[in-house]
Amino acid sequence: MGRAEEVAPVTERVGALSERERGILDVAGRSWPTVGAKERVVRERLGISPHLYYQLLNALLDDPRALAHAPATVNRLRRLREARRANR
């Protein structure tokens, strides 16, 4: 099986989000008093580094399943991402 066959594009993924993906969106949807508090929760609750969290979150923003699960969060973060890109 070739590499292209192993990983389906985001638009072709089907099914529900994984527990980790839902957790990432839940953390992203909350407000945090400090960055440190958010990073601590990412490490303790999700068991991943903040760097990996942001990589996975960015990928989720393009996943239609994420939009269906947390539309307000995904749309807000998409707007922020586009604003940052426009400022570059």
C-alpha positions in Angstrom: 0.0 0.0 0.0 1.5 3.4 -1.0 1.7 6.4 1.2 -1.2 8.2 -0.6 -3.5 5.2 0.2 -2.5 5.1 3.9 -3.7 8.6 4.9 -7.0 9.9 3.6 -7.2 13.7 3.1 -9.1 15.6 5.8 -12.1 16.0 3.6 -12.5 12.3 3.1 -12.3 11.3 6.8 -15.5 9.8 8.2 -16.7 8.8 11.6 -16.6 10.5 14.9 -13.7 12.4 16.3 -11.4 10.5 18.6 -11.4 11.2 22.4 -8.1 13.1 22.0 -9.5 15.2 19.2 -12.5 16.1 21.2 -10.3 16.9 24.2 -8.2 19.2 22.1 -11.3 21.1 20.9 -12.7 21.2 24.5 -9.4 22.8 25.8 -9.3 25.2 22.8 -12.9 26.3 23.5 -12.3 27.3 27.1 -10.8 30.6 28.3 -7.8 30.4 30.5 -6.5 32.9 33.1 -2.9 32.3 32.0 -1.0 30.5 29.3 0.6 28.4 31.9 -2.8 27.1 33.1 -3.7 26.0 29.6 -0.3 24.3 29.0 -0.6 22.4 32.3 -4.0 21.1 31.4 -2.7 20.1 27.9 0.1 18.1 29.5 -2.0 16.6 32.3 -5.3 15.9 30.6 -4.3 15.2 27.1 -0.8 13.8 27.8 0.9 15.7 25.0 3.2 18.7 24.8 1.8 22.1 24.1 3.7 22.2 20.8 2.0 19.0 19.6 -1.4 20.3 20.9 -1.1 23.4 18.7 -0.1 21.3 15.7 -3.0 18.9 16.1 -5.4 21.8 16.8 -4.4 23.6 13.6 -5.0 20.4 11.6 -8.4 20.0 13.3 -9.5 23.4 12.1 -9.6 22.0 8.6 -11.5 18.9 9.6 -15.3 19.0 8.9 -15.9 16.7 11.8 -14.3 19.2 14.2 -16.6 21.9 12.7 -19.6 19.7 13.4 -18.5 19.0 17.0 -17.6 22.5 18.0 -18.7 25.1 15.4 -18.2 28.2 17.6 -14.7 27.2 18.6 -13.6 26.1 15.2 -15.0 29.2 13.4 -13.4 31.5 16.0 -10.0 29.9 15.7 -10.3 29.9 11.9 -10.9 33.6 11.9 -7.9 34.2 14.2 -5.7 32.0 12.0 -6.8 33.9 8.9 -6.1 37.3 10.5 -2.6 36.2 11.5 -1.9 35.0 8.0 -3.2 38.3 6.5 -0.8 40.2 8.8 2.2 38.4 7.5 
